[in-house]
Structure formats: C-alpha cells, structure tokens
Amino acid sequence: MFTVDYIPLTTREAELLDHRLAVPDCIADALAEHHSRDIVENAVARLRLFTNHCVIPTAYLSEVDVDVLADAVEGSTWVAAASAAAQDEDDPCIKLRAVRTIKMLATKLVESGIGICGVPTE
C-alpha cells in the first residue's frame, strides 16, 4: 500500500490514463448522474497535468477526481486498442503488456483507496 501522498506512475500507466482522459466528454457522460459536465472536465484537465508528470498526488484528490480516475480505468479502451494492434502486427505480446499495465495501475489505485469496480482485459 502506498503511504506517501502520491502514486508514482510508469510512463505506460500514464499513457493508459491519458488515453481515456483525452476524451473528457466520454468521462463527463459516464459520470453525468453524479457530477456536472464542467466539474468533470476541469478534473480531467487537472489530472492530465499530473499524468504528464507520471504522478498522481493523492493528498489533493477531490471526490470528482477519484471518480474520474476510476472511470479512466474502468472505461478504458486501451486493452481493446492493444488487442487490435496485436492482431495487425501479429504480436500477441502487445496485448499481454497492455493487460499487465492496466492491472498494475488498478492495483496502485485500489491500494491508495480509489475504488475500481472492474478492469477491462478484452
């Protein structure tokens, strides 16, 4: 469990998060029942700044930030994109690396108190 006030990210984990954070309208739609679009989009912009530096400062996360991070993993199409790339390039290791990355990231988030309901592996 991380006892520091931040979650260190590998470059690949940061890329995975940014892959979903790059489409704030999708996240805003997914969280529309709980948060306004403007608040979600502001949280996404702030979290993208952090992922650009491969770190998430947990001490400063709001409830919206936590929900956005959870959605960034649960709603990720990173593994699906990797699966397609693996087929195109005839390299099954691409998908295996993507699955390993998303599982490692989800573990870090859960250990930091961010609830993740499911991790896409297909």
C-alpha positions as CSV (number, residue, x, y, z in Angstrom):
1,M,0.0,0.0,0.0
2,F,1.2,3.5,-0.8
3,T,1.8,5.5,2.3
4,V,3.1,8.6,0.5
5,D,0.9,11.4,-0.7
6,Y,1.3,10.4,-4.4
7,I,1.0,7.5,-6.7
8,P,4.1,7.1,-8.9
9,L,3.2,6.1,-12.5
10,T,5.2,4.3,-15.1
11,T,5.3,6.0,-18.5
12,R,3.0,3.3,-19.8
13,E,0.5,3.7,-16.9
14,A,0.4,7.4,-17.5
15,E,-0.2,6.8,-21.2
16,L,-3.1,4.4,-20.4
17,L,-4.8,7.0,-18.1
18,D,-4.2,9.8,-20.7
19,H,-5.8,7.6,-23.4
20,R,-9.1,7.9,-21.6
21,L,-8.6,11.4,-20.1
22,A,-8.1,12.6,-23.7
23,V,-11.8,12.2,-24.2
24,P,-13.3,14.3,-21.4
25,D,-16.8,14.3,-23.0
26,C,-16.9,10.5,-22.6
27,I,-16.0,10.7,-19.0
28,A,-18.5,13.5,-18.4
29,D,-21.2,11.4,-20.0
30,A,-20.3,8.4,-17.8
31,L,-20.4,10.5,-14.6
32,A,-23.4,12.7,-15.6
33,E,-25.6,11.2,-12.9
34,H,-23.2,12.3,-10.1
35,H,-21.3,15.4,-11.3
36,S,-21.8,18.3,-13.7
37,R,-20.0,18.3,-17.0
38,D,-18.0,21.4,-16.2
39,I,-16.7,20.0,-12.9
40,V,-15.7,16.7,-14.6
41,E,-14.0,18.4,-17.5
42,N,-12.0,20.6,-15.0
43,A,-11.0,17.5,-13.0
44,V,-9.9,15.8,-16.3
45,A,-7.8,18.7,-17.3
46,R,-6.1,18.8,-13.8
47,L,-5.5,15.0,-13.8
48,R,-3.9,15.2,-17.3
49,L,-1.4,17.7,-15.9
50,F,-0.5,15.1,-13.2
51,T,-0.3,12.2,-15.6
52,N,2.0,14.2,-17.8
53,H,4.5,14.1,-14.9
54,C,3.8,10.4,-14.2
55,V,2.4,11.1,-10.7
56,I,-1.0,11.4,-9.0
57,P,-0.9,13.5,-5.8
58,T,-3.5,11.6,-3.7
59,A,-3.5,14.1,-0.9
60,Y,-5.2,16.7,-3.1
61,L,-7.8,14.5,-4.9
62,S,-11.4,15.5,-4.7
63,E,-14.4,13.1,-4.9
64,V,-14.7,14.1,-8.6
65,D,-11.0,13.3,-9.2
66,V,-11.4,9.9,-7.7
67,D,-14.5,9.2,-9.8
68,V,-12.7,10.4,-13.0
69,L,-9.7,8.1,-12.2
70,A,-11.9,5.1,-11.6
71,D,-13.7,5.8,-14.9
72,A,-10.4,6.2,-16.7
73,V,-9.5,2.6,-15.8
74,E,-13.0,1.0,-15.9
75,G,-13.9,2.8,-19.2
76,S,-10.5,2.3,-20.8
77,T,-10.3,1.1,-24.4
78,W,-6.5,0.7,-24.0
79,V,-6.6,-3.1,-23.9
80,A,-9.0,-3.2,-26.9
81,A,-6.7,-1.0,-28.9
82,A,-3.8,-3.1,-27.9
83,S,-5.7,-6.3,-29.0
84,A,-6.3,-4.8,-32.4
85,A,-2.6,-3.7,-32.7
86,A,-1.6,-7.2,-31.7
87,Q,-3.7,-8.7,-34.5
88,D,-2.5,-6.1,-37.0
89,E,1.2,-6.6,-36.1
90,D,0.9,-10.4,-35.4
91,D,2.4,-9.8,-32.0
92,P,0.4,-11.2,-29.0
93,C,2.8,-9.6,-26.5
94,I,1.3,-6.2,-27.2
95,K,-2.0,-7.3,-25.6
96,L,-0.3,-9.1,-22.7
97,R,1.7,-5.9,-21.9
98,A,-1.5,-3.8,-22.1
99,V,-3.3,-6.2,-19.7
100,R,-0.4,-6.2,-17.3
101,T,-0.2,-2.4,-17.3
102,I,-3.9,-1.9,-16.6
103,K,-3.8,-4.5,-13.8
104,M,-0.8,-2.9,-12.2
105,L,-2.4,0.6,-12.4
106,A,-5.6,-0.6,-11.0
107,T,-3.7,-2.2,-8.1
108,K,-1.9,1.0,-7.3
109,L,-5.2,3.0,-7.4
110,V,-7.0,0.5,-5.2
111,E,-4.2,0.4,-2.7
112,S,-4.4,4.2,-2.5
113,G,-8.1,4.0,-1.7
114,I,-9.6,4.6,-5.2
115,G,-12.3,2.0,-5.8
116,I,-12.1,0.2,-9.1
117,C,-15.1,-2.0,-9.9
118,G,-13.6,-3.8,-12.9
119,V,-10.6,-3.9,-15.1
120,P,-11.1,-4.4,-18.9
121,T,-9.0,-7.2,-20.2
122,E,-10.5,-7.6,-23.6
